[in-house]
Each structure stands twice: as C-alpha cells, then as structure tokens.
Amino acid sequence: VLVHYLSVAQGRIVDWRMVAPTEWNFHPDGAYVAGLIGITAGSREAVLDCATLWADALDPCVAFETEVVGA
C-alpha cells in the first residue's frame, strides 16, 4: 500500500507525507519478519535463499543485502 497524507488549508497543500510499501513491508512488525518467523530450513544457505526470495517477492525494486546470523 502506498499512502499519501495531505493537509490542506485555504485550498493549498500545507503538508504532504508519503509512506511507501517498503516501509510497511520491512518494518519490524511487517510482512517480511512475519513471513520468516518460524520457517525451518536444512542449512544456512536455505535460510538465506528463503529470506532473499521473500524480500524479492515483497519489494523487487529495492536493492538489499541479506545476512544470516547465528544459524
């Protein structure tokens, strides 16, 4: 969801803010984290592949780097 918040006064825009899908999806309480919690994988590489695939599915337009820690 792309959200625009506008404030208008006297027929003019006086404030405009935007929340992009990336901000929703990759928030600590967002879809990315929710989709990865509880997954099982046979190897560190499988975890990395799953995390990468999920990130690409949620937001293919943003470059990212995935790091697996403690697996």
N, C-alpha and C positions, 0 to 999 in steps of 0.2 A: 504494500500500500504506500503510495506517495501522498503525503499530506501537506497541504498549504494552509497556514494560519494567517489570516489577514485582519488588520484593524483598519477601519475606515472612519475618518472624521471629516465632516463638511465636504463629503463627496470625494475625498482624496485618501489614498492608501497612506497610512502613517506608520505602519509596521507590517512586515511580511517575513514569516519564518517558514522553513520547509523542513520536513522530516522525511528522509529518503528511505527506501526499503532496506538498504544496507544497515542503517541504524536500528531498525526494528529486528531484522533477522539475526544480527550478530551481537545484540545486547546480551548481557549475561543471563537474562531471563527469556531470551528469544528462541526462535526456531532452531538455530544451529546447535546450541547447547542442548536443548530439549531432544533434538534428534539423535544426539550422540550419547547421552546418558544411558547407561545400561547395555550398550552394544557389547557383543562378545566377538572376539577375533582371535585367530590362532597364532598371530605373530604381530610384531611391531609394524611390519610392512602392511599387513592387512588393516591395522588401525589407521595408519597413515593414508592408505587408499580410500578407506571409508570416509574419513574426515575430509579429504580432498574432494571426493565425489559429492559429498553433501554440500560443501561450500560452493562448488561449481553449479550445483542444482539450484541453490538459493540465490546466487548473485554471480552470474557468469561474466559480468562486465568489470569486475574489480579484481585487480591483481592481489594475490595474497601469498603468504608462506605458511606452511603447516609444520609444527614441531611437536613430536611426541615425547613427553617427559614422564619417566617413571614406569614405562610399560615393559 
